[in-house]
Amino acid sequence: MTRIAIRLHSWWTTPRPDRGQATAEYALVLLGAAMVGLILIGWASGGGAGKIASLLDRAVDAVMGAF
């Protein structure tokens, strides 16, 4: 029983170099999502919203014309 406790203790207290890796990856994903959001907002405010509206209008017209 003592051997198991010593192994478990040494495994638990041994520093692992990849311990903060998940936090760093999470932060990078959040930064990437923020960048995509900012690019999308910039595109929409620069005239992209009109393009989306015309695309949706054409799609609705095509669907309504099919019936």
Number of C-alpha atoms within 10 A of each C-alpha: 5 7 8 9 10 11 11 12 11 11 11 10 9 9 9 9 7 8 9 9 10 10 11 11 11 11 12 12 12 12 12 12 12 12 12 12 12 12 12 14 13 12 12 14 11 10 10 14 14 12 11 12 11 12 12 12 12 12 12 12 11 11 10 9 8 7 5
